């Protein structure tokens, strides 16, 4: 099926725009003024677009990096997140991206240099302070890497300094960006749910064993690894599934390669939750959510946190376990 690519006029002559277009055979190209005129249109069919998303190439002009929520982090007091792309190659039914945007099309902001310059500006303003930059909020950091080449660019330009960390969050098994000189302040953080759950609700995600195989290769190359169990989802048999998953993961990955482990609960703002229900009306995993303050969430923070701490402390130092609820 022919790929539809929308291109903002401002970036039509950008070299990166041209390189991305060349990744597709005879794409249909339409030039536009601003990405929002396509991406933000009302009454779009999210599920239909997800089958063959169009690509929108654009320039990000502001808010390239944002501060994380107050309780979000893996050890440092100063935390920022960013996304060079909106929407994800994978189709995880519980993901907040199912309800964040009206469109399932992919937006790629091709002005990569501006992201790195913004990171450098933040670093200069916080000399001698410890900062973590999180990649992969509105997309999977590596899922589209063979097309975008963003992470390869970022790795080549990220300062190798112990005060500044870059977390690359992903479920992808794409290894090419890491077959190079290792940087000790890069964390490759893998999101996991149990195998049985993943097969049903994480469409397009590489298989459980394949991701473990990739992690072992990364450890052999001496990259730092993070485990992200966010969200932990309660369903019939969840404790047995998560216990088994923890055992498999930690028996395959060298302890000294693990930078951190984080745990979170299933939670959505009200407007996002309504969109998710609309797009996934038959998904039973959403039935146990209740409204609590401004969020719809599973009413099980204490259960999840206690269970995970009791299990994880058998595998890793408690000081490396973080709760992002």
Buried (B, 14 or more C-beta within 10 A) or exposed (E): EEBBBBBBEBBBEBEBBBEBBEBBEEBEBEEBEBBEEBBEEEEBEBEEBBEEBBBBBBBBEEEBBEEBEEEBBBEBEBBBBBBBBBBBBBBBBBBBBBBBBBBBBBBBBBBBEBBBEBBBEBBEEBEEEBBBBBBBBBBBBBBBBEBBBBBBBBBEBBEEEEBBBBBBBBBBBBBEBBEEEEBEBBBBBBBBBBBBBBEEBBEEBBEBEEBBBBBBBBBEBEBBBBBBBBBBBBBEEBEEBBBEBBEBBBEEBEEEBBBBBBBBBBBBBEEBBEBBBEBBEEBEBBEBBEEEEEBBBBEBBEBBBEBBEEBBEEBBEEEBBBBBB
